[in-house]
Amino acid sequence: MNIARSRAARALLPLAAVTLTLATHAAAQKHAMTVADLPLLKPVAAPQISPDGRSVAYLVVTNDYTTGTETPEIVIADLATGRERRLAGGGPRWSPDGRTVAYRGGSGEQAGIWLYDVAGGTSRFLARVLSTDAFLGHRAVKGFEWSPDGTRIAFASADPAGPAPASDVRAYDRLLWKTRTSFSDNRLTHLYVVDVAGGAPRQVTRGRYDEHSLAWSPDGTKLAFVSNRSANPDANYSDDVWTVELATGRETQVTRTPGPEFSPAWSPDGRFIAFLGNTRPVDTRDSSPEETQGWITPATGGSARRLVPGGELRTGELVWDPAGREVLLVANEAGRSTVQAVDVASGRVRPVLRGEFQARNVSVDRTGRIAFLRTTVDTPPEVWTAGRDGAGARQVSHASDALRDRVALVGADSFWVRSPDGTMVEGWLMKPAGWQAGRKYPVVLSIHGGPHGAYGYGLNVPHQVLAGAGYAVLYLNPRGSSGYGQRFADGTLNNWGGGDYADLMAGVDAALAANPWLDGGRMGVYGVSYGGYMTNWIVARSRRFRAAAPVASVSDLVSFYGTSLYSDLVETEFNGAPWDNYPLLWQWSPLAHVKGATTPTLLLHGIDDHDVPITQAEEMYMALARQGVPAQIVRYPGEGHGIARPLHVVDYWTRILGWFDRYVKGDGAAAASATASAATSVAAPASPSAGN
């Protein structure tokens, strides 16, 4: 689960008060981060090191908060000279000889794959790529890849659209009739191959199933891909690895597991395929409780084994070292995102990149040198390079230098706390910008999504905005978070609002006890997606927070099951559907406990959010408003499970800060809940299940 927005009943703060004129910022002295500084942050993604290791191509996005537009650009940086070339597009991929960069670009009939001649500086259109609204899961990659000899490109593309229907009436008869922001157009995704020299693409897979996440065999004769070939792919998440012979179209099933597989990658000698996968028969396309692992299997099929025997860290990426003896894994590890090299024969792990930072999006040149994204709590993600052992790491991109030059980004101190049942939980405390000893500061508890996401040693823009506005920011990884082993990740099963709530409250108590400068009488709580669920839960179960801002939040697990794209999330987390365990789902629904709530609550939600439909916020809003609790619901048109449009982002943060300033810093909370005790917490109901 992930992010959202909404609409208001009373005006909070005029948006005209938010200045977006940034050119006159004084560079000589840094200032605390404000909403007006958001345009200075330029997201960087998809670093690709050239085969000879001399250049890196990556994506930079510039957001214009005045016009509400965003501009993606590919930057090709020469590592020796620092010279940069830029072109409009995204998803760069180097040809094997390093002379050409393929990328996604264009529009209309020429929206698809383009080729950029590095020496000549010119681009030409190669193949159109069609998209579909059908949702295949967060880890389904509808991308493209060069053949090993550089003469062809394979790509995933949707079936052509059919004739426009004569009526605006729509009927659906499939489980996944919703997509993330729309409704399924029922078009399938298949694999195609096109000659780089030109010509029409050739379709290589077809039929009534989707194919995606492709990879070339080293000899260029086959493609590996992922597909769910069960009787009803909407009813399960049993994606398997397959291969197809390009000459004959013959397909071979490589894995046969009830759980999903992702990201197949051939070994350099073509004998094996490494992949990421889960093993549990019931899983979800959203936020799986199972810690995804790296696996390896013979390319012809057969028994698969874990790359790291007994490994429990959630792995999100894998890439082969060119020598074929190791696989690089990117894994979550206690708030860190680490890169580890695994010896394929022995399973021994060699650390490559590990520290109080997060590294991801790894690519490798033909010698094993790597390019990757690196971020810390107080530095934005940028492109770095390093040797195959992690040595000689250096920064390549400087996309957000203007932000770092002008804004004093805030660091955070980590700590561990023991929950009432003995569970150890990691947390972080961020001081407000301009912190001074001897003063008391309000604090906002921030709760991550998932439930199997995780906070850690990476830049979190919401936290920087809150700290810049004068709030201490407390954030933790309660049970359910990834990166702490399987038992910890399973801590939310049948138990949303139980152990995780206890962990969060233990973190609040420990932070207040150890930091007398925190004002326990002036606290707010904020969270997105599952964090929004937990914020609603705290509103319903506690009186110790002066204000709350749940975003894209769940309030009723029963109705969430029937209206969300992710009914499989409820089945995975609660072992069944509402008709199997209605009492359990209602017990852990904030709506079931909202009677008597007093916390002023600002609910923000995207109108087109099908991950967590806006009806969830509407139910919570009505329950609070009917009881006379100060509440607003803010609806953002055209937004799904995440605030994306720049003008909406400004509105979103203006409203949240205004709400907290009014009810946490100001006197609004006292007037709204004069009878509530600021330090009294209502106990969560006992868990109906054991073993967590």
N, C-alpha and C positions, 0 to 999 in steps of 0.2 A: 504494500500500500504506500501511498506517497503524498500529495499536496492539494491545496484548494483555495476558495474565496467566498464572497457573498454580498449582501446589500444592507442599507441602514435605515433605522426609524428616526433617529435624531442625528443631526449633523455633529460630527466630532471635531474635525479640524479642517478648515478650508484648504484644499489642495493648492490654492494659489500661494499659501505660505511656504510651500516646498520649492525652493529655488533650484533650478536645474542648469543654471548658467555656471559653467565650471572653468571657463577659460581664464578667469581672473583669480583663481586660487593662488595664494601666496606659497611658492615652493620653498621659501626660506624656513618656514616653521610648520611642523606637522600639526594636524588637528585631529580631534576624535572623529570617527567615522559617522557620517550622516547618510540619510537617504539620497541626498544630492550627490554623494560620491559614487553611487552605484555605476554610473556610466564609465568610471575609470577602471572598473574590473572587466577585463577582456578574457572570457573563457577560452582555454586552450585544450585541444583534444587530438587524438589519433596520430601520435608521432610515428613516423616511419623512417628508419635509417636506410640509406641507400646500400645496395649490395657491397660496394667497395668501402663503405663506412666514411665517406668524405662529406656527405650531405645528409640533412634531415628534412623531411617534409612533414608539416603538421597543419592543423586547422586552428584559426583564430576567429572568434565571433565578436563583432563590435555592435553594441546595442545603443540605439539613439533614443534616449528617453524624452526627447522633445517631439519627434515625429512618431514614435512608437514602432520603429522598424529595427530589424537586425540584419547585419551583413556578414555572411561567412566568407572567409578568404583562406586559401591555401598559401602557406609561406614555405618556400624552399630555401633553406639556409645552408650556405657553404661553411663547414666547420673550421676550415683553415683561415679564411679571409673574413668571415662574418657577413659576407654579402648576402642579401636577401632578394628573392624574386617573389612576386605575389600574383595570384590569379583567382578569380571568383570560382567557388566550388567547394567541394568537401570530399572526405573519404579518400585521400591520396594513396596510391599503391605504385611502388617502383617496378619497372620491368626488370627481368633478371640481369640484363646488361647495364642497367642504370641510366640508359639514355632517354627513357620516356617515363612520365608519370601519368597513370590512368586515374581519373577522378570522376565524381558525380557532379553534373552541372547541367546547364541549359534549361529550357522550358518548352512547354507545348510538345510538338512533334519531335523536338530534339532534346527532351529531358531524358537524361540517361548517362551513358559512359562516354567520356571525352578523353583524348590523348594529348598530352602536352610534350612537345619536343624540347628537351632541356637545353640542347645546344642552340637550336634555332629560335626558341622563345615563342613558338606558335602552337595553337591548339586546333584540333579537328574532331568533329563528331564521329563516334563509332557506332553506337547502338542505343536504341530507345529502351528504357526500362519502365515497365508499368507497375503501378502500386495497387494494393487492395486494402480495404478496411478490415478484412478478416484478421482476427487476433490469434497469433500462434504462440504467444508467450514472450516474456521479457528477454529470454536468452536465444530466441530464434534470430539468426543473422541473415538478412536478405541482402547479401553483399556480392562482391565480385572478386576474382583472383586471376592473376596471370598464370599461364601454363609454364612449366619449368623451362621450355625452350624459347619462351617469349613470343611465340607466333599466334597464340590464341588467348582469349579471355573468356572464362566461364562466369556466368552470373545468374542470379535468381530474379525472376520476373513473373508478374501475375498474368493470368489469362486476359485476353482482351475483353472489354466491357461489351455486354449484349445490347440489343436495341433498347432505347428508352421506353419504359413502361407507359402505357396509355393512361393509366390512372395513378393518382397519388396515394392510393390505398396500398398498404404493404402487409403481407402475411408471412410469418416465420414458423418454421417447424424444426429448428435445431436448438441445441442447448446454448451454444455460443452465438446467439442471435445479436448480441451487443458487441461492440468493439469498445475501445477505451473512451472515445468521445462521440461515437456515431453508432451505426447499425451495420451488420454484416452485409456486404454485397455478394457474398457467396462465390467469389472468384478465387480460384486456387493459384498457388505459387509453384512454378516448375523451374527446372534448370535449363539453361541455354549456353551454347558456345558460339563465339563469333571470331572469325579470323581478323587479326590486327590489320592486315592489309586491306580489309574491307569486305563488303558483301553482306548478305542477309544472315542473321543469326540462325543457328540450327537448334531446334528443341531436342533435348536428350532425355528428359523424363516427361511422363504424361500419365493421365489416369485420374482417379477420383480422390487422390491424396495430395497433400502439400509436401514439397521438398525445400530444404533451406540449409544454411550453414555448411557450405561446400568447401572442399579441399582437394587439390590435385594430387594424384600419385606422382612419385618422382620421375617415372618414365613417361608421364603424360598420356597414358592410355585409359585411365579411370578417374572418376570423381568419387570421393566420399561425400556423404550428405546425411542429414537427419530427417526422419519422417516418422509419423505415427500411422502405422498401417493396420491398426485395430479396427474392429467392425464399426465403432462409432468414436472417432478421435476426439469429439467434443466431450465425451463422457469420462475421459481419463487423460493422464499425462504420460503415456507410455511411449515416448519418443525413442527410437532406436537409430543406431548408425547403420547405414547401407552403403554399398558401392554400385556404380554403374559403369560398364564397359562402353566407351564412346563409340567404338567401331560397330558393336552389335546391339547395344541397348540392353544387354543382359544385366539384371540387377541381382545383387547378393546381400542378404541380411547378415550383418556382422555381429551385432549384439542382440540378445533375446532376454530382456529383463523387464519386470513390471514397472520399474522406475524410468525416469527420463535420462537421456544422454544428450550432451551438448559438445560443440566445439571440436569436432574430429580433426586430427592432425597426423599425417603420415610421417613415419620415421624416414630419415634421409635414404636408407637402403630399401625402402618400400616393403619391409617385412611386417611392420607393426603399425597400428593406429592407436595413438593416445587420444583420450577424450576426458571430459568432465562428466560426472554422473552421480545420480542418487539411486538408492536401492529399494526404498520403501514402496510398497504397491499403491498406497494412497498418497498423492502429492498434489501440490498446487502450482499453478502458473505464476502466482504472485510472490509470496515470501515463504519459502519452504523451511520447516523446522530442521530438516536434515542438513548437516554440514556437507556440502558438495565436495567430492574428492576427485583427484586425478587417477585415471585408470589407463591400462594398456592391454591390448588384445592382438592376436595375430590378424593381419589384414584380411585373411581369408575367412575369419570367423573362428569361434572357439571360446575357451574359457578366458575371461578377463580377470586381471588382478590389480589390486591397488598399487599405484606407484610408490606410495609411502605406507608400508604395512602398519596398521594401527593408527594412521593419521586421523586427526579429528578437526583440523582447522579448515574453515570454509575457503575453498579454492575458487577463484573467479576467472583465471586465465591460465593457459599453458602454451608453450612454444618450444619446439625442439632446438637444442643446440646443433649447429651445422655438422659437428662431428658425429652426431647420432648416439653418443654415449649418455647424454643427460637430457632431461626435460626441465625447462624453467617453469616454476609454478608461482603464481601470485596469489597470496593467501592473507586472510584477515587473522591478525594475531594480537589480541588484547589492545585494540585501538590502533594498532599499526597495520599497514598494508605492506607486506614483505615480499621479496623476491628470493626464491630458494631454488637451487639446482639439485635435482634428484638423479642419482646414478640409477639408470634403468635396470641394470643387472642386480644390484645389491639393495636398492632402496635407501641407501645412505643419502642424507641431506646435507648439502653444502650451502651455508648462507651466502647470498650475493649482495642483497641490500636489506638492511634492517636497522632501525633506529627510531627516534621519536619523530617520525614522518610517515607519510603514506606514498608508496610508489605503485604505479599501475600503468596499463596500456604499453606493455613491453613489446619492442620489436628487436630483431637480431640481424646483424649483417653476416656476410659469409665467413668471417673470422670469429664470430661469437661476441663481438662488441655489441652493446645494447643502447637503445634509446628508450626513454620512459618519461612519464609525468611524475613530478615530485611536488608535494605540498606539505606544509606544517600548519600548526594552529594559527600562526601569524604571518604566513606567506602564501600567496595564491599559487595554484598549480602552474608550473612551467615545465618546458621540455628540458631534460637533462640527458647526458650520455655518460657511459662508464664502460670499463673493461669487463671482460667476461667474469671476473672475480669481484666486480663492484669497485675496483680501484680506479683512481683518476677521474672520479665523478666531477662533471662540470656542467653549469647551466648554459643552455643554448638560447632559449627564447627569453624575451623580456617584455611580454605583452602587457603586463600589469605594473610596469615600473612607475608609471605616473601615479598609480594608487599608492604604492609603497613610498614614493617620494613625498607625497602630500599628506598622507593619512597615517596616524599612529595606530597601527593594528595592535591588538591586545593579545598577549599570551595567556596561558592557563596553567594552573598547578594541578597535578594529578594526585589522587588519594585512593585508598581502599577502605571500605567499610564492611563490617560484619552485620548481615541482616539478622532479624530475630531468630531464624532457624539455623543460623551458623553459616549461611551462604556468603561467600566473599564477593563483593561487588566493587567494580572500578568506577571512579567518577572523576570529574574535573571541575575546578572552580576558576572562573574568569573574573578578575577584578574590573570594576568600571573604569573607563578612560579617565585619567586624571586623579586616580585614587590617592587619598591622603590619609595618613595615620591619624587616629583620633576621631574620625568622622564615622557616622552610621550611614549605610547605603541600602537601598531597596534591592531585592533579589528576585530574579525570574528563574523558575525551574523549567528547563527545556527538555522535552521528551521526544526521543527519535521514533521513526516509523518502523514498519515491518509487519509483525513484531520482531522479525529476525534481522533487522538492520543493526547498526552500531555507530556510536560516536567514536571519536579518537583524535589522532594527531594530524588532522587536516584542517584546512581553512573552512570555517562555517560562517557564511556571510550573515545569516540571521543573528548569530551570536555576536558578531562584530557590530552590527547595527544596534542591538540591545545594549552592549557595553558602551558604545559611543553615546547613547542616550542617557547614560548615568546609572545603568543597572548592573549589579553583579549577576553573572550568569552561571547557574549550577546545572550540570548535565551529567548523566550517569548511563552506564550500560547495565540495566537490570536483567534478571534472568530472562531468557529468550533471545538475548543479543548474540550475534555471531562472533566467533573468534575466541571463545572460551571453552571449547569442547562440546561434545554432543549432549551430555547430561544437562549442562547449563542451557543450551539452546532449546532443549525440550521442556524447560521450566514453565512455559506458557500453556502447554497442552492441557486442555480441559480446565484452564485455570487463569484466563485473562482477568486481570484485576485482583489476583490473589498474591502469589509470591512476588510478582513484578511490582505491584503497588507497595508491598512491604519493603522491598528493596529501595524504591524511590523515597519513601518516607524515612527510612533509616539513613539514607544519604542526606536528606534535608536536616535531620536531627544532628548528624555528625558534623556537617558543615557549620551549622549555627553554633554548636558547642566549641568548635576549634577556631572559629573566626568571629570574635566579638564585634567586629566592625560590620557584620551582617545584621540588618534590622529584621528580626523574625516577625515583627508586627506589620511589615510592609513587603508582602510577597505576592508575586503573580505566577501563573503557570501557563505554559504555551506548548503546543505540540501539533504535529502534522500527521495525518493519516492514522496509523496505530497510535502515534503520539497524540493525535486529536481524540481518539477513543479514550486514552488514559486521562487526558485532560477532562473530558466529560465525566469519567469515572470519579476523578478527584472532586469535581464540582458536586457530584451526587453524594459522595461519601465523606467529605471533609469540610471543615469550616475555617481552616487556617490560612487560606489564600484570599487576598483582597480582590483579585480579578483573574479572569481566565480568558484565553484566546485559542479555542480549539479550531483547527483548520482541517478541512476534508475529513471530518470526524465521523466515527460510527457511534450511534447511540442505542440501536436496537438490533441485536444479532439475529433475531428471528426475521425481521423484514429485510435486513441486509442480505441474508441468504437468497431471498427470492428476487431481489432487484439489482444486485451487484453482478458485474462481469465475473466475479470470483466466488461463486458458490462453492468451488472446490477448496477455498481457503477455510471456510467453516467446516467442511467435511474433514479436512486434514487436521485442523486444530482441535475440533470437538468430536471427532470420531463418529460423524454421521450427520444426517439432515435434521431439520426441526421436528419432523414427525417421529424421529427416533429419540430425540433428547431435548424436547421443548423446555422442560424445567431447567436444564443446565444452561441453555442458551439465554433464557430469560433471567436466570440468576446472575449471569455475568454481563447483563446489559445495563448501562448507566440509567436508561429510562426507568428501569424497575425500581431504582432507589432515589429518584430525583425529588420525591416529595419532601418538602422542608428545606430544599437547597436555598442558599442565600447569596452565592458568589456572583457578582456581576460578570456576565459572559458575553463575549463577542464571537459569534460563529461566522467563519468565512469559508466560502465554498464556490467551486466552479459549477456553473449551470450544466455544462456538458460532461461532468464527471460521471463515468460509469464504473470506475474502480470502486468508489464510495459514492453512491448517488446522493444528490443534494437533499433528497427526502430524509436522510439521516440527520442532517442539520436542522431541517424543518421540524422534525419530531422533537428534538431537544429544545429548540427555540420555543415552540408552543408550550411545552411543559414548564419552562422557566417563566415565560411571559404570563401564562395563566395564573401563576403563583405570585405575580408582582415582583419578580426578580428583575433588576435592570439587565436587559438583554437586547442585542441587535443581531440580525442576520444579514450578511453582506453577500450578494449574489454577483458573480463575475461572468458575463456572457462570453461565449466562445472559448472558455477555459475548461480543461479537463482536470486531471488529478495533479495539478501543478500550475502555479502562476508563471506564465511564460511571457505574456505581452508586456513590454516595458512600462507602458502607462498604467497597466493594472498593478505591476509590481510597486510602483510609486504609491498608488492609492492604498494598496494592501498594507504597506509598512507605515504609511501615514496614519491609518486607522488603528493599527495595533499599538503603535507608540502613543497615540492620543488616548486610547482606552487605558493603557497602563499608567500614563501620566495622571489621568483623572482619578482612577480608582486605587492605584497602588501608591503613587507619590502624593496624591491630593487627598481631599476630604470626601470624595464621592463614596468610598466604601463605608465610611462611618455612617453616613446618612442612609445608605442602602441596607445595611445589616447591623443596626444598632444593638440588636440583641444577640448577635453571634459572637462567639469567643474566637479571637484571632489565633489562638494556639491550641484549640481542641480539635482532635481528629476523630471521626467516626470509624470504628473498626470495620474492615472488610469482612464479608461473610466467609465462613469457613469453606475451604475447598471440599467439594464432594468426592474428589478422587485422590488417591494416594500415589506415591511413586515419583513425584516431581520434586 
